[in-house]
Amino acid sequence: MRKGFLRCLFLLLLLEPLAASAQTRELSILTPNGYRRAILAEADKPASTPRPVVLILHGHTGSAEQALGLKRQSPSPLAQWVAIAERENIIVLALDGARGSDDEQGWNDCRKDALNNPQTDDVAFARNAVKKLVDAGQADPARIYAMGMSNGGMMAFRLGLQMPELAAFAAAAASMAADTACPGKVPDKVAALIIGGDADPLGPWRGGQVKFGRSAARGGVMPVPTSFSVWAAARQLDARHAVQKEIPPQFRNDQTKGRLFYFGASPEASPVTLLEVENGGHVEPSLEHRYRTLYLRLMGQQSSVVESAEFAWSFFRNKSRTVASAQ
């Protein structure tokens, strides 16, 4: 794939920006690589106590603005987090990735063989961003979450492994690195929600190189069900014994369907949950934020089985961790 191809594609797929009611402002975060940029979205109303924080991680070639729907550029369904911030009075903080050797913004996730990823310390970026909010008395240190898409989803996996402040994360259209630069055990205190399409043309459901057709590979990932099994095993749970539940699409002409794997009473209460989207592509399921046809011809079908951000919030909202366990 030629350099900058996806960026050009995005510019062709202009949509109206999200009508966001939450306030947004930029933050500058000091990291080992200098100052990094983030966009904070919060309700225009007072909070009597420190609030939960959700970190948002855009995909490769994306940006914090694109993820939050603040540009006339096809917004990710992650933009639904702006509405959630207003309704639930939480803090949503979209981080801006760094430029890799391909001159595109992305993340230094755990793929050792993703050679065009930036070499920045993105874990320190996320931790310092949260610390800034906690130190200011704005953020509840027991309720820190992250959600990412694609390369951002792989970065969410890395935060789950290496960010002790995190209570839970959600990774969409992503899996764990096959050749990992993140050695060590999967923690047993971080809840994981994994969302993936079994017809994803870029991040293969069954594992392999992240790539389109004959384009240059961007590093290998393990099968998505294996990632689910690994995080379940950290909780002493056997993925083979997970509860299974099918969920139908909400749109009449939608050729996808959802298949949930979880433990306990519900997918939201489970410490580890997998949403497999049958026939789903490299896109987040959504009802409100629909990609255009040209984009979906490249990325595969977008499902309407759930609103991904809302489903993630239902998974996050009752999960917390003991502050004393953070380092």
N, C-alpha and C positions, 0 to 999 in steps of 0.2 A: 504493500500500500504506500502511495506517495506521501511524503511528509506534508502534514497539514490537511490531508484529505477530509478527515472528520470535521475539522474546524470549518472548512468551506461548506461542507454539507449542512452543518448547524446554521450557518448564515443564510442558507437557502430556505430554511424551514422556519420562517418567522411566525411567531404567534403573539397575540396580545399579552402584555405582562399581567401577572397575578394581581388582582385588586386586593392588596395587602392592607389590613387594618392595623396590624401590629407596627410599632415604631422600629426602625432600623437605624443603626449607627455603626461606624467603623471602629475597630480596636486595633492597636498596634501592640504586638506581643514580642518581647525580647526572647530570642532563642540562641543556641550555640552558633547558628548561622546568620545572626543578625536579626533585625526586626522583621516579623512576618505579619501578614494582614488577615483580619477576620471581620465578619459582619455579624453583629448581634441583633436579634429580633426579640422584642418583648412587648407585653401588653402596656397600653397607656393607662395604667391604673396602679395604685400603690400596692406593695406587698408587705404584710406585717411580719413575715418570717422569710428566711433565706429560701430560695426557690430551686427546684430541680433544673438541671442543665442538660440539654441534648446537643452534642457536637454533630455537625453535618459535614460529610466528606464527599465532595463531588467526584465524578468519574474522570478518567484520563481525557484531556483536552477541555475539560469543563472549568468552572470557576465558582466561587462562593455566590456571586450574583446570579449566575445561571441556575445554581441549585435552589436558590430561594425565589426564583421567578422574578427577579428585579431588572431583567433586561428584555428587550424585544428579540429574544433569542429563545428557541424552543426550550421551555422550562422543564426541568426534571419533576416527576411527581413528588420529589423531596420538598418541593415548594409548598405542599400541604402543611408543612411544619410551621409556616408563618401563621396560618389560621389556628393551628393548635396552640401556638404561643399565646395568642390573644385570648382564646377561649379558656385555656387551662391556667393562665397566668404563670407560665414557665419561661425559662430563658432558652432560646435557640441560638446557637453560635456556629455559623458556617465558616469553616477554615478554608483559606486559599492555598492550594498546592504550590509547589515550586516547579520550575522548568527543568526538565531533564535534557538529555543529549539530543532529543528530537525537537527541542524548543517548544514542547507542549507542557502544560501544567499537569502535574500528577503527584503521586505519593511514593515514598520509599517504603513499600510494603515488604513482606518477608521473602519475596521471590528472588533468590540469589542470581537466577539467570535472566532476570528482566533488565537487560543492560541499558535501556534508555530511560529507566526510572531515575528521578533525581537522587542525589546522595545526601540529602539533608536529614537532620535529626527530627523527624516528624513526630516521634513519640514525645520528645521534649517540648515541641511546639504545642501539642495537645495538653500536656500536663501543665505547662506554664500558663496557657490560656485559662484553664480551670482554676489554677492557683490564684490568678489575678482576680477572678470573680469571688472566690472563697475568701481571700484576704480582705476584699472590700465589703464583706458581709452580705453579698448579693446571692451567693450560691450555697445550696445545701450540700455539704461534702459527702453525705451518705447517698445522694441521689444524682449521680453523674452517669450519663448514658451517651452512646454514640451510634450513628447510623450512616452507612456509606453505600454507594452504588459502584459496581464494577471495580476499577482500581481503588476507589474510595471504600468499597466493601472489603477488599483485601486489606486495606489499611485499618478498617474496623477490626478485622481479625487480629492484626498486629497489636492494636490497642488492648484488645481482650487479653492478649498474652502478656503484655509488658506495661500496662498502665494500671497500677494497683488501686487507683482512685475509682476505677470504673465498676459500676454495679451490673450493667448489662449492655449489650451491643446488638445491632441488627446489621446483617450483611446481605445485600441484594445483588443478584447476578455476579456472584463471587464465590471463591472457594479458597482453601488454604494452599500455601505454596507446596509444590512437590519437592523441590530442592530448596530447603529453607535456610534463611540467614538468621532465623530466630530459634535457636536451640532452647531446650528446657521444657518443663512439664506444662501442660495446659492447666490453668488454675481451676480450683473447684469452687470458687466464690463468685465467678462472673457468669451471668446468665447469657445465653446465646440464642438469637433468632436468625435463622438462615432462610432466605427466599431465593429460589432459582427456577429457571425454565429448563425443561429437559430437551428443548430444541434450540438452545442458545447457540448461535453460530460463531460467537467470539470466545466466550468462556465456557468450554465444553463441560456439560453435565457429568460426563463419564471420565473426566480428567484429560489432561494433555496440554498442549501448548495453546496459549491465548493468542489467537490470530484469526484473520479472515482469509480463507482460501489459500492462495500462494503468497500472501503477504508475509513480511518478516515476523517471526515469532516474538512474543513479548514475555516469555517466561512460562513455566509449566505450573499447573495446579492439579491437586488431587481431585478425585471424584467428589461431587457435592455431598452425596450420602456418606462418604467416608469422613468428611469434615463434621457432619452431624454425629457420627459414631464416636469420633475422637472427643468432642465436647461432652457427649453423653457419658462416656467412660470416665471422664474426670469427676463426674458426680456419682460414680458407681452405678450407672444405669446402662442397660444393654439395649442398643438401638433396635435389635431384632424383636424386642418385646414392647416397643412403643405402641401407644394407641394410634389407630389410623382413622381418619375421618375425611370424607370427600365433601367439597364445597363447590356448588355450581357457579358459573359466571352470571353476572347480573345483566349483561347485555344480550339481546336475542341472537345476534349473529356471531357471537364470540365462540370460536372453535376450541377454546381452552377449558380446562377445569382444574380445580385445586385439590391437592391431596396433602392433608396435614398429618404430621408425625409428632407425637408429644407424650409426656408422662404426667400422670395424675388426672385431676378433674377436668382440666381445660387447656387449650393451647396457650392461653394468656398466663395461666398460673404455673405452667411447666417451667423448669429451669433451663431446658433446652428444647427448642421447637424448630421443626423444618416444615416449610411450605414448598412443596413441589408443584410447579405449574406445568401441567401436561400440555404439550405443544407451545409452551411459552418461550419467548425469545430473550434477547439481551436487553430487557426493559423491565422496569418496576410495574407490577400490576397497579392499575388505577382506574377509577371511574371519573374523577374530576379533571385529571391532567393527562390528556390523550395526545400522543405523538401523531404527526401527520403520516400519510400513507407512504410517501417517498422514504422517510426515515425507517418505517417499519419493514419496507421491502429489504432493507439492509440488515436490520437488527432482529427481525422476526416478530411474531405476534405479541401484542400487548393484551394481557388478560384483565378482566373485570371482576375477578373473584374477590378481591379486597381492595381497599384504598391502603397502599403499603404503609404510609406514614401513620395513619390512624391505627392500623393493626400493630405497628411497632409501639406506638404509645400505649395501647392496651396491654402490651407485653411488658413495657417498662414500668408503668405507673405504680405498681405495688411491689416493686423490687428495690431493695436498698442494701447497703452493706455497712458493717460496723466501721465507724471512722477510725478507730484505733488500729484497724488492719491495714490502713493506707500507710505507705512509707514515703 
